[in-house]
Amino acid sequence: MARKPDLRRFPGFLAVTLLCLFLLYAPLVIVAIYSFNDSPSITLWGGVSLRWYEDVFWGLEADKFKRAAINSLTIAAAAATTATVIATMAATAMLRAGQFRGRSFSFGLISLPLMVPEIVTAVATLIFFSAIGFQTGILSILIAHIVFCIPFAYLPIAARMEGIEDVYEQAAQDLYATKWQAFRLILLPLMTPGIVSGFLLAFIISLDDFIITNFVKGAGVETLPTAIFGAVKQGIKPNIMAISTLLLMVSITFVTLSYFAGRMGQNRKSNPTGET
């Protein structure tokens, strides 16, 4: 049998990879470094200092950013929780209900927010809210985020469920468990790593979203990304770099937790019952 070609041995592959990584992460590294700059200038280095992090929490604009952060965390937690519940039910219906008419269409409908450009989703959502007379604000942001986060929560949950054979549920029902008991006591605990991974991914997607939020937030309502954008329009200040670095650290933390939760689920595929 012919061996698969090793892409790493292709001429120029390493150089292209390093260039892509540099273009992706160099701006983030520069922002993180200059968030510790003691100088008020964003271009001149004045030594290492935490003054801009202090300014974020106790400076003149601290109250504005605190309110925006609370809004972001509240919306992200509510949107991720709701999206995860819906995604879990959708995955159960798609993967445990057998073949049914419209199954492919349903999967396409769930995946649609991933394929539609975010700006199109934002404009369509705003038009829909305006057409039905729905007042924009915290609730409109929450509804938009729930819809947008469902596919992000669905993918790891469905991937975990696909790795669980239905023989365990069938065995439970053979022992006179109802379908609900088999789901609650057998399938749901086995799905926990995928559910946790889906929740964390949906949470960070909601927390970082700007485009949809900016369209449907209404006047006087700010989340952290929109507050940062509003501050940048008045000029880039070093405290914005500090806020961006903190938001980046939160994002990295949640993505890392989501990754390890997914890995936990993969490691349990070969031993779903946890037996040694």
N, C-alpha and C positions, 0 to 999 in steps of 0.2 A: 504494500500500500504506500502510495506517495506521501511524503511528509509535507505538512503544511508549511508554507514559506514563513520565515521569521521576519516580521516587518522591521524589527530593530536593526537588521543587517542591511536594509536597503540604503543605498547612498543618499546622504542628505537627510535621513529620517531624524537623527539626533538633533541636527541643527534646526530643523523646522519645529521639532518639539520644544526645544529650549526657547526659540523665538516666540512661539505661541504662549508658553508659560510666562515669559518676560512681559509680553504685552498685556496679559490678563492680570498679573499680580504685582507688577512694578508700581502702578499707580496706587494700589492699596498699601503697599509697603511705604511709599513716600508720604502718604497721608498719615499713616501711623507714626512715622518718625517725626514729622513736623508737628504732630499734636503735642510732643514733649518739648517744643521749641520755646525758649524763654522770651524770645523777641516777639513783639506784636506783628512783625512783618511775616508774611507767608513765604517769603523767598530768602530772607537773610537769617542765618543761624545765629542764635544768641546764647547758646548753652542749653543744658538739660534742665527742665523745670516741669512741675505739675500744676502750674498756675492756671492753665486753661481748663484742666479737669476740675479744679476748685471753682472756676468761673461757671462751669456747667451746672454745678449743684448750688452755688451760693452767689452767683453773679447777678447782674441786672436783669438778664433774660432767663434766669433759672426757673421762675414760676411758669413762664410760657412753655418751656421745654418739659417741665414736670407734668403739666396738664396734658401736653401732647403725648408724652410717654405713657401716662396712665390710660389715655384713650386707646393708644396702640395696643397695650398689653391686654386691656379689657376686651377689645374687639377681637384680637388674635386668639385669646383663650376661648371666647364664646364661639367664634367662627370655626376654630379647629375642633372643638368638642362636637358641635352640631354636624360638621362635615364628616367627622370620623364615624359618628353614629349612622349617618346616611350611607356612607361608603361601606360600612360593615354590613348593613342590610342589603345594599346593592350587590356586594360580593357574594353574600349568601344566596341571593336569588339567582345570580348569574352562574354560580359554580355548583350549587347544591340542588337546584330545582330541575335539573335535567334540561333537555332540549325543549324549547318552546318558540312559538311564532314571534318574531320580532326580537330575538335574542341578539343578533348581530346589530340591528338598529339600536337597541338599548345600549350596547357597548359603545357604539359610535357616539351616541348622545352623551354618555358619561365622559368620553374622551374629548368631546368637542372643545371645551375651554382650553385644552392644551394646544389645539391646532389653530384656533382662531387668533389672529393678532390681538394683543391686549388692548390696543387703542380702539380697535373695532368693538371689542366687548364693552369697553368703558363708554363709548358713544352710544351703543345700543342700549345699555343699561340706563343711561341718563335719559334717553328718549322714552324708554318704557316708563320710567318713574314719572316723567313729565306728562305722558299720555294718560296715565291713570290718576294723576293728581296727588301722587305720593310725595310728601314733604321730605326733602333731603336733609340728612343729619347723621347722627350716630347709627340709627336703625337702618338707614339706606346703605351705609357703608357695611354694616354687619351682613345684611342680606346679600349684597354683591360679593363679599368675601366668602360667604358660605358656598355660593354657587361656584365661585372660581377655585375654591380649595378642595372641592369634592374629588376631582380626578387625582389630585396629588395625594390625598389620603387613600383613595381606592387602590392605586397601583401596588404599594407594599402590602396592603391587606389582602388583595387578590393573589399576589405572588405567594404569600404565606399560606393561604388556604389551598392553593393548587398543590402545594407540597404535602398536604395532609390527606391521606387516603380516607375514604368514607367508611372503611371497615370498622373503625372504632365507634362511629355513630350507629352503624347497623348492629354491632354487638350489644350496644347499650339498649337499643330498641328490642333486640331479642330477649333481653333481660327485663322487659316490660317497662322500660323508660319511654316516656312520651317524646315526641320530636322536640318539644321545647326543652325538656330535661336533657336530652342528648346534646342539644346545642349549648345550653347553659353550663352543663357540667363536664362535657367532653370537648366539644369543638372550640368553644370560646376560650378556655384556658390555653389550648394549644395555639390559638391565634394571637395570643397576647403580644408576642414580640412584633408581629406585623401591625397590630393595632397601635401599639406605642410608637412604632416608626412612622406610621401614617399620620398620627396626631402631631408628632414633632415636626414633620415636614410641612403639614398644613399650617401649623402655628407660625413657622418662620416665613412661609410664603405670605401669609396675611400680615405679619409684622413688618415685612420689608416692602409691601406693595405701595406704589406711589401713583401709577397712572390711573387705575380704576378709582382709587380713593380720591384723587384730586378732582375727578369729574363728578362724583356723587356725594361729596362730603357736605356741600352746602356752606353758606356763609357762617363764619364764627366758629367752625369746628375744625380742629387740626389734629392730625396724627403726627408722629415723630418724623416720618419721611416728608410730609408736606410742610411741617414747620421748618425743617432743614432747608427745603427748597425755597421757602419764603425768605429765610435769612440770607441765603446765598444770593438772591436777586438784589439784595442791598449791598453786596460785597462779601467776598470770602474772608472770614475772620478765623483766627486760630482756634477759637472755641468750637467752631463748626467741625474742624478736623478732630477735635477731642470727642465730640458727640458721634461723629461718623466712625471713629475707632471703637468706641464703646458698642455701637450698634453692630459693627463688624464682628466684635468678639462674641456678642450674643448669638449672632447668626452662625458663626463657626461652632460654638458650643452645641447648639441645637442640631445642626447638621451632623456633627460628630456623634451625638447621642442617637440620632436616627440611624446612622450607619451601623453603630454597634448593636442597636436593637434589631436591625435587619440581619446582621451576622449571627446574632443569637438564635434567630428563627431558622437560619440555614443550618446551624450546627445541630439543631434539634430535629431536623428532617429525618436523619438516620436513626433517631431514637426518640420518637414523639412522646412516648409514655414516661420518659425520664428514668427508665430502668438502667441499672449498671450491669 
